[in-house]
Amino acid sequence: MNIELPISKSIANRLLILQAIHRDGLLAVSADMPDDVQVLHRALATLKTFRTYKTPSTLHLDVANCGTAMRFLTAYCAQLEGQTSVLDGVERMHHRPIGQLVDALREMGAQIEYLGQEGYPPLRITGCKLDKHRIVTINNPLSTQFVSALLLIGANVQTDCTSPYISLTREMIKNKEQGTKNKDKLLTTDQTQVTNLGSLLLAPYSEIERDWSSAAFWYEYVALHGGEITLPGLSHDSLQGDKVVADIFAHLGVHTEYTTEGVVIYSLPLHSTPYTLRQDFASCPDLYPAVALTCEKMGIRLEATGVDRL
């Protein structure tokens, strides 16, 4: 069975911000892409149009329930000189903390007001020139996206947090900054020749690597029902933290075979079913549902850590 996974939201959302920062157009987004990618794309496209025609009024941007868009846009809008934006979303968004990010941006000179409860959206942001050389520190961030949001706009941010999501952001920025000298490699149409960023962006440029998080549910399916499934667009060299799903499910009887097109997963008999599986989900929280349900169905005790903010 061949399954087409959705694109990686982590990669697509970071790419959109980098494209907006470098003013080299936006990734083409279709209706079948993840909702939060569409939300961020719509907001960035609206901002671009608004600024092109120099509309003097305040721009209201609705990010619905997309936390990624709220965090990334908070940093992005803060450095848009002369642009006033209001960021809001659904009622649930009003209870999602953003104070650490706002405080860091304010240290750089950002003009951000809370329109409701202190530390939470909605926000009014008056874009201005930020001091991006100033060192700002976010230790023990409530969300690694606070750090990524700052990195994407070129801030000098320090953190005690290590996360594959932050590593992904740094790697994409590094490749983006290499600019045109690597452009031919990034735009190659030969998927066997893609280099480091090729593990992120498959040819053509507008096609994003598929989502390892979504693959988890197909690993669950194979673990519980057997069979063989092909998942194109996944890479062993991916910087997506959730590629660890292959290692986790290896303990649950699912073997992963890497090919030039993606991965093939199939079940192998376990010599003995583990009584307990211990897993830290701090760097891969999206994998928890699939792993937890698989363990329950297989009668395996799951000792999960790193789920306090899940």
N, C-alpha and C positions, 0 to 999 in steps of 0.2 A: 504494500500500500504506500502510495506517495502522498505526503501531506505538505501543503504550502503554508508555511508559518507566516505570521505578520512580520513586518519589519521591526528592527530594534528601535523601540521608542527612545532609549537612552542615547543612541547614536544620532537618530534623526533630530531630536530636540537640540542637542549640542551643535549639530551641523547647522541648523537654522539660525541659531544665535551667531555663530561664527560667520555665516554668510551675510547676515545683517550688519555685523560689525565691519566686515571688510567690503561691504557694498558690492558684492559680486552676484547679485540675484538670489532667489530663494529656491530651494528644492521644490520640484513639482509635487504637489500633494493631491491625492485622489480620495474619493469618498470611502474607499475600502481600507484606508490607513487608520491607525489607532486614533481615537477621539482626541487625546491630548496633543498629538502631533498636529492635527487639524486646528485645534484651538490656538496653539502657539503660532502656527503659520498664518492664520487669519489675523491675529493681533499684530504680527510683524508687518504683514502686507498693508493693514489699515494704517499703521504708523508711517509706513513709507509713503503712502498716498497723501496722508494728512500733512506730512512735512514737505512733500514735493510741491503742494499747492499753498504751503505756508498759511494754513487755516489758523486763525488766531485763538480760537476757543479751546477749552479744555477737552481732551479726548477721553471718553469713558470706554474702558476695555473690560469685557466680561470674560473671565477665564473659566466660568462654570465651576466644575469640581476638580480642575486640573492643578494640582499643587506644583508640579514642575513648571508650568507656565507662570504661575504666580511668582515663584522664586526667581526664575530666570529673567522674567520681565521687570521685576523690581530692580535688579541690578542694571539691566539694559536701559530702562527708562531713566534711571538716575543720572546717566551720563549723556543723555540726549539734550544738549544745551538749548535752552529756550523753549522746550516742549513740556507742557503740563499735562499729566496723565492721571486718571483715576483708575486704579485696579480693584476690581471687585469680582465676586463669584456667588455661588449658592450659599445658603445659610451655613452649611457645614464648613465652608471656607473661612467663615468668621471665627472659627474655633481652632484654626490651625496656626500654631505660633510661627511668627516670622521676625521676632524681635532681635535675635542674634544677627541676622542678616542686615536689618535696618540699622542697628547700632554700628556695625562695621562700616556700612556705607556712609553713615553720618560722620564717622571719624575721618573719612576721605573728603568731607565737605558736602555730602548729599543733602538735599532739601526734601525731606519726607515727613508727611503728617499722617497720623492715625485718624481715621474718620469715625471710628467706633472705639472698641476696647483697646487700651494700650497694649502693644505687642502683637496685635492681630490685624488682618485685613478687615475692611478695605483701607486702601492707602491713596493719598494724593501725593504725587511725585512731581516736583518742579525740576526738570533736568538742568544740570549745570556742569561746569568743568570740574572734574574730580582730581584730587591729588593721588594719582595712581602709583606714585613712588613711595607714598607713606605706607609703612608696614602695619597691617591690621591683623589681628589674631582672633581666630575662632577655635577655641579648644572645646573638646567634647561637644561637637555640634549636634543639635537635635535632628538635623538632616544634613547629610553629606552634600546635598544640593546647595546649601548655603555657601559652602566652599567652592563648589563648581561654578555657581553663579558669579562669584567674584573673580575667579580665574578666567572665565570666558570674556569678561570685559577688560582683562589685563591688569587687574589689581594685584598688589604685592601682598598676598595673604599667606599667613602661616597657621598651621594647625597641628595638633597632636594626633589627629585622626588619620588612620591608614584605611583606605577603602579602594576596591577595584573601580568604583564609580569615579573617584577622584583621579585615579591613575588613567582611566579612560579619557577624562577631560584633559589632563595634561598631555597625553599622547596626541589627541586630536588637535590641540593648540599647537604643539610642536610641529606636526605635519603641515598644518595650515600656514604657519609662519615660514616654512621653507618655500612656500609660494610657487612661482612658475617653474623653478628648477626641477620640481618633482611632478609638475602638472601632467606630463606625458605618462608617468607611471600611474598616477591616480586615475587617468582617463583611459587606461588601456582596456581594450575589449577582449583581451586574452586573460581569462580568469586564472590560468595556471601561472601567469607572470606577475600577478599583483604582489606588491611589496608590503611593507609593514602596515600602511594604511589600507592596503588591499584586504587585510583581515577585518577592516571596518567597512569599507566601501567596495562593493563588488561592481564590476563593469556592467552597464555604463554608470557614469557618476551619479545619476539620479536613482540608482537602485541600491538600497541600503542592505547591509547584512541582516539576515533574519534573526529573530528574537529567541535567545536561549531560554529566557523565562517561560515563554509559551511552550517551548519544547518539553518542559517538565511534565505536562499533563499527558503527553504521548509516551514519555518514559513510564509514567504511572500506568497507562493502559497496557503497555507491553509487560510490565512487572506482574500485573494482575491477570491478564488474559493470554499472554504469550504472543507469538506471531513475529512479523518483521515489518518495520516501517522505515521508509526513506524520508529524511528531512533535508531538502536542499537548502543551500544558502547559509549553512553553519560552518564554522571554521575552528580547527584545533588551536589556531593561533589567535583566536578572538580575544579582545581585551574586555569583553563582557564578563563581569564577575560570575554570572549565573551559569557559565559553562561548567562550573563545578558540579552541576547536576549529573554529568556523566560519571564522575567519581562516586557521588553519593549512591546512585542507582546501581553501580557495579556491585555494591554490597547487598543489593536487593534482586540480583539475578539478571540485570539488563546489561548486555555488552554493547559497546559503542565502537563502530568501525568508521574511520574517517576516510573520505574519498575526495577527489578534486571538486565534486559537485556539492558536497555537504557531508551528512552522516547517515549511516544505516544503523538502526538499533534493533536488537533481537534478544530474546530470552535464552538464557543458559541455565541448566539445572544447577542449583546450589548444593554443594556437598552437605551443608547443614545450614538451616535457617538461623540467622543470628537471633539471640534472645533479646538483645538490646542494641539499638543504633544510637550512637551519640553524635550530635551534630550542632555546630555553632552556626546560627543563621544570621549573625550580625551583619555579614557582608552579602548575604543572599536571601533577604527576607521573603522575596516573591516565590521562593521554592518551597516554603513551609507547607502550604496547603496540600500540594501534590505528595510531598514526602510523608506528611502526617497521615493522610488518608491511606496511602499505600501500606504504611506500617500497621495501621489499625486492621486493615483487611487481611494482612499476612500474619497477624498475631504477634507482631514485633513491638517491643517496648521502645518508644522514642524518647530519649532524653535530649530535649531541645534547649539550647541556650541562645542568648542574643535575640530574644523575641519580645523584650519588654516594651519596645516601641512599635511592634508590628501592627 
